[in-house]
Amino acid sequence: MNDHGELGHEPVSKSKIKCDVQRSEAAERMRLTRQRRRAGMRVIPFVIRDEEITVLVARGLLDPIARNDRSAVARALGKLLDTVPPERWPLPAAR
């Protein structure tokens, strides 16, 4: 019997549970990061104008309802990049 008059284990504090959940969330993020890197992919921050989001919708790459969904916009940009193979991307202008 412990100090709390209970048999068995000590009670688990909420802070201990929260810490364990945070670690597992962090571990999952790291696992996904490593998986993407092995697949040759990267996650980058990206700034996009409202007008460009409107064009993604107009071209059918983004559902109008999802225009404020960051993940949906990222997927639409991925679709856009997939439509033109890298070997056809424009070369930089000579300086």
Backbone torsions as a table, in degrees:
resi	resn	phi	psi	omega
1	MET	NA	138.1	-179.4
2	ASN	-94.5	-173.4	-178.5
3	ASP	-65.3	-19.5	-177.9
4	HIS	-93.1	4.6	-179.5
5	GLY	75.2	20.2	-179.1
6	GLU	-107.2	150.7	174.8
7	LEU	-89.2	148.7	173.3
8	GLY	90.2	-138.9	-171.0
9	HIS	-78.2	158.8	173.4
10	GLU	-67.6	149.7	175.7
11	PRO	-64.7	146.0	-179.2
12	VAL	-93.7	128.3	-178.9
13	SER	-76.4	156.1	178.1
14	LYS	-63.5	-34.8	-179.9
15	SER	-65.7	-34.7	177.4
16	LYS	-66.2	-43.0	179.1
17	ILE	-64.1	-45.2	179.9
18	LYS	-60.2	-42.0	179.9
19	CYS	-61.5	-44.0	179.4
20	ASP	-63.7	-40.5	179.6
21	VAL	-65.8	-43.1	179.2
22	GLN	-62.1	-42.3	178.6
23	ARG	-61.7	-42.6	-178.4
24	SER	-70.3	-32.7	175.1
25	GLU	-66.9	-42.7	177.8
26	ALA	-63.9	-41.3	179.0
27	ALA	-63.4	-38.3	179.0
28	GLU	-67.1	-42.2	177.0
29	ARG	-59.9	-42.9	-179.9
30	MET	-66.3	-38.8	178.6
31	ARG	-61.5	-44.4	179.3
32	LEU	-66.5	-38.6	177.4
33	THR	-60.8	-46.6	179.6
34	ARG	-64.4	-39.8	179.6
35	GLN	-62.7	-44.0	178.2
36	ARG	-63.3	-43.4	-179.5
37	ARG	-62.2	-39.8	177.5
38	ARG	-62.6	-31.2	179.3
39	ALA	-84.7	2.5	178.2
40	GLY	79.4	22.8	-178.7
41	MET	-112.8	156.1	177.0
42	ARG	-133.8	152.0	172.8
43	VAL	-107.7	126.4	-178.4
44	ILE	-130.6	149.4	172.1
45	PRO	-71.7	147.0	-173.3
46	PHE	-145.6	131.2	176.8
47	VAL	-99.3	130.9	-179.7
48	ILE	-135.4	140.6	-179.7
49	ARG	-80.6	153.7	176.2
50	ASP	-58.0	-37.2	179.9
51	GLU	-63.5	-36.3	179.4
52	GLU	-69.8	-35.1	175.3
53	ILE	-65.6	-39.6	177.8
54	THR	-60.4	-39.4	178.9
55	VAL	-67.9	-39.2	176.5
56	LEU	-59.1	-40.2	177.1
57	VAL	-66.0	-46.8	-177.9
58	ALA	-61.5	-34.3	-179.6
59	ARG	-82.4	-2.0	178.5
60	GLY	80.7	13.5	179.9
61	LEU	-88.3	-15.7	-176.6
62	LEU	-140.1	131.6	175.7
63	ASP	-67.9	131.0	-178.6
64	PRO	-55.3	-33.0	179.6
65	ILE	-66.8	-25.9	-175.2
66	ALA	-96.2	12.4	-175.0
67	ARG	-62.3	-20.7	178.2
68	ASN	-102.3	3.7	179.3
69	ASP	-90.7	110.3	-175.7
70	ARG	-58.1	-39.7	-180.0
71	SER	-66.9	-40.1	179.6
72	ALA	-66.4	-40.0	177.9
73	VAL	-64.1	-42.0	178.6
74	ALA	-62.0	-42.4	177.8
75	ARG	-63.2	-39.8	178.9
76	ALA	-63.8	-40.4	176.7
77	LEU	-64.4	-37.9	175.8
78	GLY	-62.3	-42.1	176.9
79	LYS	-61.5	-41.7	179.5
80	LEU	-60.9	-46.8	178.7
81	LEU	-63.6	-33.8	179.8
82	ASP	-71.2	-21.0	-177.9
83	THR	-72.3	-25.8	179.2
84	VAL	-120.1	116.2	179.8
85	PRO	-63.0	146.4	-176.9
86	PRO	-52.7	-32.8	-178.9
87	GLU	-68.0	-13.5	177.6
88	ARG	-101.6	-0.1	178.1
89	TRP	-65.9	145.3	-178.9
90	PRO	-64.6	144.6	176.7
91	LEU	-85.1	152.5	178.6
92	PRO	-65.1	148.5	179.3
93	ALA	-68.8	145.2	178.7
94	ALA	-69.4	143.4	-179.7
95	ARG	-99.4	NA	NA
